[in-house]
Amino acid sequence: MGNRLTQIATRTGDDGSTGLGDGSRVRKDHLRVHAMGDVDELNSHLGVLLAEPLPQEVRDLLVVVQHELFNLGGELSMPGHELLAAEAVLHLDQALVHHNAALPRLKEFILPAGTRSAALAHVARTVARRAERAVVALGSETPVRDTPRHYLNRLSDLLFVLARVLNRANLDGQGGDDVYWNSERLRRANAD
């Protein structure tokens, strides 16, 4: 991407098209643009999460994730280019193992709730899943490397785990436990 933006309102998109990083133009409803937009939205949600009080280890991890998502978006904007390294997926795998090891085993489904930071992590998780679906849809139309899809899949898993971590962090005096789904099975078990 040789050119940096010096002017934001170019009006070149008024015709319903947008420029890609390789200089080509596509319609704004193109599957590639949907995937890029979902990755950008995910990164924005992580920015909101980073505005919350977080354990430093989680904060540091999410900052790295934001940079990797920018690489992923750049890769999507330049067909044929590789910007997201396979090592980024391994980094998420390691973070998953590390953070999950400190959590109690789940016995029931949990709701996307709890502390504000945990709820924001759950929102980011659902956007990661949507971004993953958009990359899969794009891949059904044109070649897309596996790494972006793997990264988004792993990131959504990690955000689920981090939501559980954040529910226990008690940084705002509201920490505690996950919010469990009030299923019939759980009601019966609690009644016994």
C-alpha positions as CSV (number, residue, x, y, z in Angstrom):
1,M,0.0,0.0,0.0
2,G,2.2,2.8,-1.3
3,N,-0.2,5.7,-0.9
4,R,-1.3,6.9,2.5
5,L,-4.5,8.8,3.0
6,T,-4.0,12.5,3.0
7,Q,-7.6,13.3,2.1
8,I,-10.5,11.5,3.7
9,A,-13.5,12.9,1.7
10,T,-12.4,12.0,-1.9
11,R,-16.0,11.5,-3.2
12,T,-14.7,8.6,-5.3
13,G,-17.1,6.3,-3.6
14,D,-20.2,8.3,-4.5
15,D,-20.8,5.9,-7.3
16,G,-21.2,2.9,-4.9
17,S,-17.7,1.6,-5.4
18,T,-14.6,1.6,-3.1
19,G,-10.9,1.3,-3.8
20,L,-9.0,-1.7,-2.6
21,G,-5.4,-1.6,-1.4
22,D,-4.1,-2.9,-4.7
23,G,-5.7,0.0,-6.6
24,S,-8.7,-1.9,-8.0
25,R,-12.3,-0.8,-7.4
26,V,-15.2,-3.0,-6.4
27,R,-18.8,-2.3,-5.4
28,K,-19.4,-1.5,-1.8
29,D,-21.7,-4.6,-1.5
30,H,-18.9,-6.9,-2.7
31,L,-18.2,-9.9,-0.4
32,R,-14.6,-8.6,0.1
33,V,-15.9,-5.3,1.3
34,H,-18.3,-7.1,3.7
35,A,-15.4,-9.1,5.1
36,M,-13.2,-6.0,5.5
37,G,-16.0,-4.1,7.2
38,D,-16.7,-6.9,9.7
39,V,-13.0,-7.1,10.6
40,D,-12.9,-3.3,11.0
41,E,-16.0,-3.4,13.2
42,L,-14.4,-6.1,15.3
43,N,-11.3,-4.0,15.7
44,S,-13.5,-1.1,16.8
45,H,-15.3,-3.2,19.4
46,L,-11.9,-4.2,20.8
47,G,-11.0,-0.5,21.0
48,V,-14.1,0.1,23.1
49,L,-13.2,-2.9,25.3
50,L,-9.7,-1.5,25.7
51,A,-11.3,1.8,27.1
52,E,-12.4,-0.3,30.1
53,P,-10.3,-1.2,33.2
54,L,-8.7,-4.5,32.3
55,P,-6.0,-6.7,33.7
56,Q,-2.7,-5.6,32.1
57,E,-2.1,-9.1,30.6
58,V,-5.5,-9.0,28.9
59,R,-4.9,-5.4,27.7
60,D,-1.5,-6.3,26.3
61,L,-3.0,-9.3,24.4
62,L,-5.8,-7.2,23.0
63,V,-3.4,-4.5,21.7
64,V,-1.5,-7.2,19.8
65,V,-4.8,-8.6,18.5
66,Q,-5.8,-5.1,17.2
67,H,-2.6,-4.9,15.2
68,E,-3.1,-8.4,13.8
69,L,-6.7,-7.5,12.8
70,F,-5.3,-4.5,10.9
71,N,-3.0,-6.9,9.1
72,L,-5.9,-9.2,8.4
73,G,-8.0,-6.3,7.0
74,G,-5.0,-5.2,4.9
75,E,-4.7,-8.7,3.5
76,L,-8.4,-8.7,2.6
77,S,-8.0,-5.3,0.9
78,M,-5.2,-6.5,-1.3
79,P,-6.1,-9.7,-3.1
80,G,-3.2,-12.1,-3.4
81,H,-1.1,-10.5,-0.6
82,E,-0.2,-12.1,2.7
83,L,0.0,-9.8,5.7
84,L,-1.3,-12.0,8.6
85,A,1.4,-14.4,9.7
86,A,0.5,-18.0,10.6
87,E,2.3,-17.3,13.9
88,A,-0.6,-15.0,14.9
89,V,-2.9,-18.0,15.1
90,L,-0.3,-19.8,17.3
91,H,-0.2,-16.8,19.6
92,L,-4.0,-17.0,20.0
93,D,-3.7,-20.7,20.7
94,Q,-1.2,-20.1,23.4
95,A,-3.3,-17.4,25.0
96,L,-6.3,-19.7,24.9
97,V,-4.5,-22.4,26.8
98,H,-3.1,-20.0,29.3
99,H,-6.3,-18.1,30.1
100,N,-8.6,-21.2,30.0
101,A,-6.3,-23.1,32.5
102,A,-7.3,-20.6,35.2
103,L,-11.0,-21.0,34.7
104,P,-13.4,-23.5,36.3
105,R,-14.9,-26.1,33.9
106,L,-18.2,-25.1,32.5
107,K,-21.2,-27.2,33.5
108,E,-23.8,-25.2,31.7
109,F,-24.1,-22.6,28.9
110,I,-23.4,-19.1,30.0
111,L,-25.2,-15.9,28.8
112,P,-23.2,-13.0,27.2
113,A,-23.4,-11.0,30.4
114,G,-21.7,-10.1,33.7
115,T,-19.4,-7.2,34.1
116,R,-19.3,-4.4,31.5
117,S,-15.9,-5.5,30.2
118,A,-17.1,-9.2,29.9
119,A,-20.2,-8.1,28.1
120,L,-18.1,-6.1,25.6
121,A,-15.8,-9.1,25.1
122,H,-19.0,-11.1,24.2
123,V,-20.1,-8.5,21.7
124,A,-16.6,-8.6,20.1
125,R,-16.9,-12.4,20.1
126,T,-20.1,-12.3,18.1
127,V,-18.7,-9.8,15.6
128,A,-15.6,-12.1,15.2
129,R,-17.9,-14.9,14.3
130,R,-19.7,-12.7,11.7
131,A,-16.3,-11.7,10.3
132,E,-15.4,-15.3,10.1
133,R,-18.6,-16.1,8.2
134,A,-17.8,-13.2,5.8
135,V,-14.3,-14.5,5.1
136,V,-15.8,-18.0,4.5
137,A,-18.3,-16.4,2.1
138,L,-15.6,-14.5,0.3
139,G,-13.5,-17.7,0.1
140,S,-16.4,-19.5,-1.7
141,E,-16.1,-16.9,-4.5
142,T,-12.4,-16.2,-4.7
143,P,-9.2,-17.8,-3.2
144,V,-8.6,-16.7,0.4
145,R,-5.8,-18.1,2.5
146,D,-6.7,-20.3,5.5
147,T,-4.9,-18.1,8.0
148,P,-7.5,-15.3,8.1
149,R,-10.3,-17.8,8.7
150,H,-8.3,-19.7,11.3
151,Y,-7.4,-16.4,13.1
152,L,-11.0,-15.2,13.4
153,N,-12.2,-18.6,14.5
154,R,-9.5,-18.8,17.3
155,L,-10.1,-15.1,18.2
156,S,-13.8,-15.7,18.8
157,D,-12.9,-18.6,21.1
158,L,-10.4,-16.5,22.9
159,L,-12.9,-13.7,23.4
160,F,-15.3,-16.1,25.0
161,V,-12.6,-17.2,27.4
162,L,-11.5,-13.6,28.1
163,A,-15.1,-12.7,28.9
164,R,-15.0,-15.4,31.6
165,V,-11.7,-14.0,32.8
166,L,-13.1,-10.5,32.9
167,N,-16.1,-11.6,34.9
168,R,-13.8,-12.8,37.6
169,A,-11.3,-9.9,37.4
170,N,-13.4,-7.6,39.8
171,L,-11.6,-4.5,38.6
172,D,-14.8,-2.4,39.0
173,G,-16.0,-4.0,42.2
174,Q,-18.6,-6.1,40.3
175,G,-16.6,-9.2,39.5
176,G,-17.9,-12.6,40.3
177,D,-18.9,-15.5,38.2
178,D,-20.3,-16.2,34.8
179,V,-24.1,-15.7,34.2
180,Y,-25.5,-19.1,33.7
181,W,-28.3,-19.9,31.4
182,N,-31.4,-20.8,33.5
183,S,-32.0,-24.1,31.7
184,E,-34.6,-26.7,32.7
185,R,-31.8,-29.1,33.5
186,L,-30.1,-26.6,35.8
187,R,-33.4,-25.8,37.5
188,R,-34.0,-29.5,38.2
189,A,-30.4,-29.9,39.5
190,N,-30.8,-26.9,41.9
191,A,-34.2,-28.2,43.1
192,D,-32.7,-31.5,44.2
